[in-house]
Each structure stands twice: as structure tokens, then as C-alpha cells.
Amino acid sequence: MANSTLTKQRSEAFTSSVALKSAMAVTGAILVLFLIAHMYGNLMIFGGQTTFDTYAHHLREIGEPMLPHEGFLWIMRIVLLAAVLIHAYAAFTLWRRANKARPAGQRYAVKKSAQAPSRRYATQTMRWGGVIVILFVIYHILHFTTNTIHPGGASDSPYIRVVNGFQIWWVVLSYTIALLAVGLHLRHGIWSALATLGANKASRERALHSISTAVAAVITVGFLLPPFSVLFGLVS
């Protein structure tokens, strides 16, 4: 009986709103760190084909011979997939609980004058922004990772695949839309994560918003530099 009660208490603790918000904050931090590293790698395209292709090749050799070929990449993929699933599950569960807690047909009123347009978008459409990001990630993997789809032409060279793809305006447009969704998602998500982790004191409110905006802007601009540089002929 005691074991059953203890198990139930542990289960409730792991599925509490506080635990779910903490899980979102931690998994969100993992994903942000990945985005920063990925952005850094993408910017190597400005070093030319040899630099970029060498970077892509070395990613598959990290950890050898302790790890098999591409072993590190598979570990990273599993960690990222777990982070995405936990993040999405926590977000959906919290959203469902919030809906159940509201009176029928009512929503919390938010004064439009209290928030900037981008801030309102990020707050009100975090879930749809997440869906846009997930769909883009699937397309991104099929295009640049598995070489399953290849607008502009297929190639064994990662550099050429990137250049061929970003020479097409609609590819750049879809990439831009997805990255703007990522940026707005990050801006609100980073602020929310910092607040969840206890940094939301009144004296730090402005600093939290500045940090969230700065990180989101750096990542968004960093990811958009390669496609627009290719599109306008700065990288060829």
C-alpha cells in the first residue's frame, strides 16, 4: 500500500505543471544550444566549398575510433529527438490543462496596446509556430541531410546542395518564413524558460526581454545570412 502511494506521488510530481514547465525549459535550452552550434556550422559556407564540405565530413568522424562512423551524429539526433518530443508533449499537456481550467467560451483578455505586434504573435501562436518549425525541420532534413529531395539539383557535396537550393527564390522564401517563426518562438520561449527557472524578478524584467530578443535575433539573422548571400550572388 505504501509503495503504491509513493509511486502515485512520484507520478503526480513528474506530471505536475511545474515539472512540465521545467521540462520545457531544459529541453528548450538543449535545442537553443543546438541551434547556435548549427548556425555556426552554416556560416562556414562563407569559407568556400572545401571548408564547408570538410566541416560536414568531420561531423561524421567525431569520436572515432571510440565511436563508430557517424556515431556522434546519431547520439546527437537521438538526444534532439527526445528533447523535441518531451518539449512538444509538455507544451500540449499544459495547453490542454489551461483550456480545461478556463470557463467555457472565455479566454484571458490581452490588451493589444500592452504588447508589440511580434510579441503578441509569439505569445498567441507559439503552438502554430512550433508546427511550422517541425514541418520545416522535416523538409530541411530531407533536403540537406538525406538528399531525398533536391531543388536546384542533387549533389554529393553539401556545399553544392546548399548553393543549388538557395539559388531558388521560393526555397529562400520558405526558409525565411520558417526562420521568422523560429525567431518569434525563441523570443517568447527563452523569456518563458528564464521565468520558469526563477529569473523573473521585477528588477530583471527588462533584462530578460533584452536577452530573449538578442538571442532570437542573433540566431535568426545567423541562419538567414547564407540563403540570402547565395540568392544575391555573394556565395556561388
C-alpha positions in Angstrom: 0.0 0.0 0.0 2.8 2.4 0.9 4.7 1.6 -2.3 1.5 2.2 -4.3 1.1 5.6 -2.6 4.7 6.5 -3.2 4.5 5.6 -6.9 1.4 7.7 -7.3 3.0 10.6 -5.6 6.1 10.3 -7.9 3.9 10.1 -10.9 2.0 13.2 -10.0 5.2 15.0 -9.3 6.6 14.2 -12.7 3.4 15.3 -14.5 2.7 18.4 -12.4 2.6 21.7 -14.2 5.8 22.8 -12.5 7.6 19.7 -13.7 6.3 20.1 -17.2 7.3 23.8 -17.4 10.8 22.8 -16.1 11.0 20.1 -18.7 10.1 22.6 -21.4 12.8 25.0 -20.1 15.5 22.3 -20.0 14.7 20.8 -23.4 14.3 24.3 -24.9 17.8 25.1 -23.7 19.2 22.0 -25.4 17.5 23.0 -28.6 18.8 26.5 -28.4 22.4 25.3 -27.9 22.0 23.0 -30.9 20.7 25.9 -33.0 23.7 28.1 -32.0 26.1 25.3 -33.0 24.2 24.6 -36.2 24.2 28.3 -37.1 28.0 28.4 -36.6 28.4 25.4 -38.9 26.2 27.0 -41.5 28.3 30.2 -41.5 31.3 28.1 -42.7 29.7 28.3 -46.1 31.5 31.7 -46.5 34.8 29.8 -46.3 34.1 28.2 -49.7 33.3 24.6 -50.8 36.4 22.9 -49.4 35.9 24.5 -45.9 32.2 23.7 -45.8 32.5 20.1 -47.2 35.4 19.4 -44.8 33.3 20.6 -41.9 30.4 18.4 -42.9 32.7 15.4 -43.3 34.4 15.9 -39.9 31.0 15.9 -38.2 30.7 12.3 -39.2 34.1 11.4 -37.7 33.7 13.0 -34.3 34.5 10.5 -31.6 36.3 7.9 -33.8 37.6 5.4 -33.1 35.8 5.3 -29.7 32.5 5.8 -31.6 31.6 4.2 -35.0 31.4 6.4 -38.1 28.5 8.9 -37.6 28.1 7.6 -34.0 28.3 11.1 -32.5 25.7 12.3 -35.0 23.3 9.5 -34.1 23.7 10.2 -30.4 23.0 13.9 -31.1 20.0 13.0 -33.2 18.5 10.8 -30.5 19.0 13.5 -27.8 17.5 16.1 -30.0 14.5 13.9 -30.9 13.9 13.2 -27.3 14.1 16.9 -26.5 11.6 17.8 -29.2 9.2 15.0 -28.1 9.4 16.0 -24.4 9.1 19.7 -25.3 6.0 19.1 -27.5 4.4 16.8 -25.0 4.9 19.3 -22.2 3.6 22.2 -24.3 0.5 20.2 -25.4 -0.3 19.0 -21.9 0.0 22.5 -20.4 -2.1 24.0 -23.2 -4.8 21.3 -22.6 -4.8 21.9 -18.9 -5.1 25.7 -19.4 -8.1 25.2 -21.7 -9.8 23.0 -19.2 -9.2 25.5 -16.4 -10.9 28.3 -18.3 -14.7 28.9 -18.2 -16.4 27.7 -21.4 -16.2 30.2 -24.2 -13.8 32.5 -22.4 -10.2 33.4 -22.9 -7.8 35.5 -20.9 -8.0 39.0 -22.3 -4.8 40.5 -23.5 -4.7 44.2 -24.3 -3.1 44.8 -27.7 -1.6 48.0 -26.5 0.4 46.1 -23.9 2.5 44.2 -26.4 4.3 44.8 -29.6 2.9 43.0 -32.7 5.7 40.4 -32.8 5.4 39.8 -29.1 1.6 39.3 -29.5 2.2 36.9 -32.4 4.8 34.9 -30.4 2.5 34.7 -27.3 -0.7 33.8 -29.1 0.7 31.5 -31.8 3.5 29.6 -30.0 1.8 26.3 -30.9 1.3 27.1 -34.5 4.9 28.4 -34.7 6.0 25.1 -33.3 4.1 23.2 -36.0 5.7 25.4 -38.7 9.1 24.7 -37.2 8.5 20.9 -37.1 7.4 20.8 -40.7 10.4 22.9 -41.8 12.8 20.6 -39.9 11.3 17.6 -41.8 11.8 19.4 -45.1 15.3 20.6 -44.0 16.4 17.0 -43.2 15.0 15.6 -46.5 16.8 18.4 -48.4 20.2 18.9 -46.8 20.7 15.7 -44.7 19.3 12.7 -46.5 19.4 14.3 -50.0 16.0 12.8 -50.6 14.6 16.0 -52.2 16.9 18.4 -54.0 15.5 21.6 -55.5 18.2 23.1 -57.8 19.9 19.7 -58.4 21.3 16.8 -56.5 24.9 16.6 -55.4 27.1 14.6 -53.1 28.7 17.9 -52.0 26.8 19.5 -49.0 28.1 22.9 -50.2 26.7 22.5 -53.7 23.4 21.2 -52.3 23.1 24.3 -50.2 24.1 26.7 -53.1 21.8 24.9 -55.6 18.8 25.1 -53.2 19.3 28.7 -52.1 19.5 29.9 -55.7 15.8 29.3 -56.0 13.7 32.2 -54.6 10.8 30.1 -53.2 13.3 27.9 -51.3 14.7 31.0 -49.7 11.2 32.4 -49.0 10.1 29.2 -47.3 13.4 29.2 -45.3 12.8 32.8 -44.3 9.2 32.1 -43.1 10.3 29.2 -41.0 13.2 31.1 -39.5 11.0 34.1 -38.6 8.7 31.6 -36.8 11.8 30.1 -35.1 12.8 33.6 -34.0 9.5 34.6 -32.6 9.2 31.2 -30.9 12.6 31.6 -29.4 12.0 35.2 -28.2 8.9 34.1 -26.2 10.3 30.7 -25.3 13.6 32.0 -23.9 11.8 34.6 -21.8 9.3 31.9 -20.5 12.2 29.5 -19.7 14.1 32.1 -17.8 10.9 33.0 -15.9 10.3 29.3 -15.1 13.8 28.9 -13.8 13.2 31.8 -11.3 14.8 34.7 -13.1 11.5 36.7 -13.5 12.0 39.3 -10.8 10.6 42.7 -11.4 14.1 44.3 -11.4 15.2 41.9 -14.2 12.2 42.2 -16.4 13.8 44.5 -18.9 17.0 42.4 -18.9 15.0 39.2 -19.6 13.3 40.8 -22.6 16.6 42.1 -23.9 18.3 38.8 -23.6 15.5 36.9 -25.2 15.3 39.4 -28.1 19.1 39.4 -28.6 19.5 35.6 -28.7 16.5 35.2 -31.0 17.8 37.9 -33.3 21.3 36.5 -33.5 20.1 33.0 -34.3 17.6 34.2 -36.9 20.0 36.5 -38.7 22.8 34.0 -38.5 20.6 31.4 -40.2 19.4 33.8 -42.8 22.8 35.1 -43.9 23.7 32.0 -46.0 20.5 31.8 -48.1 20.3 35.5 -48.9 24.0 35.6 -49.7 23.6 32.7 -52.2 20.4 34.3 -53.6 22.1 37.6 -54.2 25.3 36.1 -55.6 27.6 36.7 -52.7 28.2 33.0 -52.4 28.4 30.9 -55.6 
